[in-house]
Amino acid sequence: MQSTPESPDIRVVFVEDEEDVRLASTQTLELAGFAVDGFATVEQARGLIVPGAPIVVLCDVKLPGMSGIDWQRRISAIDPTLPVILVTGHGDIAMAVSAMRDGTYDFIEKPFPSELLVSVVQRATDKRALTLQVEALREELENRHGIQAVLIGRSSQMEEVRRAVLTLAPTTADVVIYGETGTGKDLVARCLHDHSERRSGRFVPLNCGGLPEALAESELFGHEVGAFTGAVKGRMGKFEYANNGTLFLDEIESMPIAIQVKLLRALQERSIERIGTNVAVRVDCRVIAASKDDLRMLSDKRLFRSDLYYRIGVAFIVLPPLRERREDIPLLFEHFVLLAAQRYERSAPLLTSRQFAELMAYDWPGNIRELRNVADRLVLGVLAGHSSMTGSPQRMPLALPAQVEQFERAVIIDALQRHHGEISVSAAALQVPKQTLYDKLRRLRIDVDAFR
């Protein structure tokens, strides 16, 4: 998403009829790391202008044949997002203002210092790279369907999550979903329901963390009239309401111990009794639980009933935090930007290179929920005047080499985890020689024994 001289994906189409100026400027740009195609006339270069071309245009105003001003207007008609930088030796301010209004990206007056030329072209290539990647992301999002359109991500971790959902969804097995706050446990639970044979039944969520102990039993199992003070009418509990569907118990680790006993009985017998009656009601529902803490460790510490853990812990899905799948951030962020633009009836803005670098460097303690909030703020335009998109101005975005190293570390660790620290197998999966992998392990200070 970010164009740099080290990543020459965006070429510079340079049109200048004065050969010495063209050669000198081309050399300046190539020494700065840019790929440049030089031409003497617009007619020689116009065939390169197509929608979505990975180029920026640097063009003199006064040219034989078509002028730079006229070409800029034609370029805007073909691709209004393609940056055009016009160069003039005449100092015509009125013409510069008019050209900027017509969509010219920038204007340089001859003679110009090489530093200015490189700076303007760098900003233009950054903008073009961002634009093209956003367009590619939007096209990818539009072409996604089924579970990929809901559980979004290219990372191997998300591929594994989608596989697990599609494997478990058709079964009757109860499932526990693990993940930090904001990782999308409710979304995975909903996918399990939507891809199951119970999809025509209700999906009934219940947040155990926000459930007062005095009301927990009534919420789960219901009550009859007069069962307790204030029970002026009968009420169906969540368990019964989810009959023939799915009951989703979010933050189950927060469920009061006394209620865990009754939940265990309901799971074992698949029947419940409303408060105030001894009549058992048969219930056929699938139970999906979600927790941000390890239920096995909690049960070992007697903070969660071990018998309930073993009853509900049939199958597990683990959601990775966003910081461990940074390659998914651009796609997710663009998805949330498009949703926010539709919701608030605003245009979907582009990130700057600095903003993108900050997104990739940030640790996202609030995970996907926090990322979505930042996308909303960007669309609403409330980021203006703030030094940080994430509210963490003290942390500077990582430079490109640091971002590359961070991504490389994540990919290697993922391979080692999947292959249990076997160097030969991991190297083959990464398609690198074993010695190369050993060198990277030393440089990145990755301990292989931790994965065996």
HUNORJO-V392892 format. One record per backbone hydrogen bond with DSSP energy under -1.0 kcal/mol. CO is the residue of the C=O (numbers start at 1). NH is the residue of the N-H. E is the energy in kcal/mol with one decimal. If there is no record, write none. Layout:
# HUNORJO-V392892
CO:NH:E
CO:NH:E
This chain:
# HUNORJO-V392892
4:7:-1.6
7:9:-2.6
11:56:-2.0
12:37:-3.0
13:58:-3.0
14:39:-2.6
15:60:-2.4
18:22:-2.7
19:23:-2.9
20:24:-2.3
21:25:-2.6
22:26:-2.3
23:27:-2.2
24:28:-2.1
25:29:-2.3
26:30:-2.6
27:31:-2.4
28:32:-1.1
29:34:-2.4
30:33:-1.2
35:12:-3.0
37:14:-2.7
39:16:-2.6
42:45:-1.0
42:46:-2.1
45:48:-2.2
46:49:-1.5
48:50:-1.1
50:53:-2.0
53:55:-2.2
54:11:-2.4
56:13:-3.1
57:85:-3.5
58:15:-2.7
59:87:-2.5
61:68:-2.4
67:71:-2.1
68:72:-2.4
69:73:-1.6
70:74:-1.7
71:75:-2.9
72:76:-2.4
73:77:-1.4
74:78:-1.5
75:79:-3.4
79:82:-1.8
83:57:-2.5
84:105:-1.7
84:106:-1.3
85:59:-3.0
86:108:-2.9
87:61:-2.7
88:110:-3.8
91:93:-1.2
92:96:-1.9
93:97:-2.6
94:98:-2.4
95:99:-2.6
96:100:-2.3
97:101:-2.0
98:102:-1.5
99:104:-2.5
100:103:-1.2
106:86:-2.2
108:88:-2.2
113:117:-1.8
114:118:-2.6
115:119:-2.3
116:120:-2.6
117:121:-2.4
118:122:-2.5
119:123:-2.1
120:124:-2.1
121:125:-2.7
122:126:-2.4
123:127:-2.3
124:128:-2.5
125:129:-2.7
126:130:-2.4
127:131:-2.5
128:132:-2.6
129:133:-2.2
130:134:-2.5
131:135:-2.3
132:136:-2.2
133:137:-2.8
134:138:-2.7
135:139:-2.2
136:140:-2.3
137:141:-2.6
138:142:-2.3
139:143:-1.7
145:148:-1.1
146:149:-1.1
147:150:-1.1
147:151:-3.0
150:152:-1.2
155:159:-1.9
156:160:-2.1
157:161:-1.9
158:162:-2.5
159:163:-2.2
160:164:-2.4
161:165:-2.5
162:166:-2.4
163:167:-2.0
164:168:-2.6
165:169:-2.7
168:171:-1.6
175:289:-2.9
176:317:-2.2
177:291:-2.5
178:319:-3.0
180:183:-1.6
182:368:-1.0
182:369:-1.1
184:188:-1.9
185:189:-2.3
186:190:-2.1
187:191:-2.1
188:192:-2.4
189:193:-1.8
190:194:-3.0
191:195:-1.9
193:196:-1.7
196:199:-1.2
198:201:-2.3
202:246:-2.9
204:248:-2.8
206:250:-2.1
208:211:-1.2
212:215:-1.3
212:216:-1.3
215:219:-2.6
216:220:-2.3
217:221:-3.0
218:222:-2.1
219:238:-3.2
220:239:-2.4
222:275:-2.6
223:235:-2.8
224:227:-1.9
228:231:-2.5
230:232:-2.0
231:226:-3.4
235:223:-1.9
237:241:-2.5
238:242:-1.7
240:243:-1.6
242:245:-2.7
245:286:-2.2
246:204:-3.2
247:288:-2.7
248:206:-2.6
249:290:-2.3
250:208:-2.7
251:254:-2.1
252:255:-1.8
256:260:-1.8
257:261:-1.4
259:263:-2.4
260:264:-2.5
261:265:-1.8
262:266:-2.1
263:267:-2.4
264:268:-2.2
265:269:-2.7
266:270:-1.9
270:283:-2.7
272:281:-3.0
274:277:-1.6
275:224:-2.6
281:272:-2.2
284:244:-3.8
286:247:-3.4
287:175:-1.2
288:249:-2.9
289:177:-3.0
290:252:-2.2
291:179:-1.5
294:298:-2.1
295:299:-2.4
296:300:-2.0
297:301:-1.5
298:303:-3.3
299:302:-1.3
305:309:-2.1
306:310:-2.6
307:311:-1.3
308:312:-2.8
309:313:-2.4
312:314:-1.9
315:176:-2.7
317:178:-2.9
321:324:-1.5
322:325:-1.6
325:328:-2.1
326:329:-1.6
328:332:-2.5
329:333:-3.1
330:334:-2.3
331:335:-2.0
332:336:-2.3
333:337:-2.4
334:338:-2.4
335:339:-2.0
336:340:-2.6
337:341:-2.7
338:342:-1.9
339:343:-2.5
340:344:-3.0
341:346:-1.9
352:356:-2.4
353:357:-2.3
354:358:-2.0
355:359:-2.2
356:360:-2.1
357:361:-1.5
358:362:-1.9
364:367:-1.7
367:371:-2.1
368:372:-2.5
369:373:-1.6
370:374:-2.0
371:375:-2.0
372:376:-2.1
373:377:-2.2
374:378:-2.2
375:379:-2.1
376:380:-2.5
377:382:-1.9
383:386:-2.2
392:395:-1.7
399:403:-2.2
400:404:-2.8
401:405:-2.4
402:406:-2.4
403:407:-2.5
404:408:-2.8
405:409:-2.5
406:410:-1.9
407:411:-2.2
408:412:-2.3
409:413:-2.6
410:414:-2.1
411:415:-2.0
412:416:-2.5
413:417:-2.5
414:418:-2.2
415:419:-1.7
416:421:-2.6
419:422:-2.0
422:426:-2.6
423:427:-3.0
424:428:-2.0
425:429:-2.3
426:430:-2.2
427:432:-2.3
433:437:-2.0
434:438:-2.6
435:439:-2.4
436:440:-2.1
437:441:-2.5
438:442:-2.1
439:443:-2.4
440:444:-2.9
441:446:-2.2
447:450:-1.1
448:451:-2.3
449:452:-1.2
